[in-house]
């Protein structure tokens, strides 16, 4: 059974994402920060991950619909 999946994107904005099917947490990695979105449905994650543009999908599907925690690059690297 797959519990987590990681995707790397060819995008100038969204570098990578990790989705945990058990906790429903989506982590989206940007060049200067990472966002942890809470309670993301598997359907919304799949739509985001398979979109032609992850930046556009993030704005349309994820942002505004899920609570998040933002970690700045310096918080992540320390």
Secondary structure as UniProt FT lines:
FT   STRAND          4..8
FT   STRAND          14..20
FT   TURN            21..24
FT   STRAND          25..30
FT   STRAND          33..37
FT   HELIX           42..49
FT   HELIX           54..57
FT   HELIX           58..62
FT   TURN            63..65
FT   STRAND          68..72
FT   HELIX           73..77
//
